[in-house]
């Protein structure tokens, strides 16, 4: 079992929920990512999604698009991201999920990536734009290297596709809370409930919800339905607003703490008579 | 797909919007790989000149994209007298008039 599996086991046993933090590796520079991840971990992040910047991020809104652009300008490549992961791993046991579009992986070579990612201390992989219908070989290769494969389930996914997601996912299943691209939202969509129910009916895997989550209130509400909550754009937006601010890491830690506290808000709410 | 060594999609340029794109569709890729079709490249200048040639000799203003095919046909035809060439003129040039105007200023009044 990977660190991802262990995390969700521990969360279940202790009755806690997980905060998953997404960061675009290399934004604003590859040397900074380790420190930013550390700050998120100190603030309570339980799992880090390390985003690999890509020239054509079709699933991402403007915030993460810009983060990717900055990271690419700073010379970030998939090779570099694996180095960053190795550096993080040398100081931390936090579960790491490689979050990437397919083409850089195809270029790197699936077998090579599986081997190198595993050696870097990465625990799993999520391919944003890879079709689950054609995932057989990818899953086989990742599994052989001891890596989890996380897939996305969306409100628009057909029942057949949800079955494939359930079949090929290990570690957890990532539920996309709404249609559209990544980006912070004021309020959560109504599509999440039905999607959670549909996945619960076909898998025992832990569920995490992401896209649009930017506030503790969101975490509180979703935390009642799933095992973990993913925050991405809100984190990258904070980084973007503080690129030259020496207190960025402090702010990031604070923000993570605030978000994590959202789970407590939910409990407090539930305990009200 | 045109890409760098890290798998990032390349920047492209073509005077024609329809061809200013880094990817090739699966049908063309298949035709190329099976040898049923041959693919050549034409630069902006040759495409523009072919568009002007067709306009002036036949009164047909081609789309810039189609002008690339016209350029290749004209180039091959001179070495294949007596043969019949079929050119798929995939579009009209009304949409490209401003670009023709910019590139053929000498024709403007």
Interface residues (C-beta under 8 A of the other chain):
Chain A: X54 X55 X56 X72 X77 X78 X79 X103 X104 X105 X106 X107 X108
Chain B: X1 X3 X5 X6 X7 X8 X9
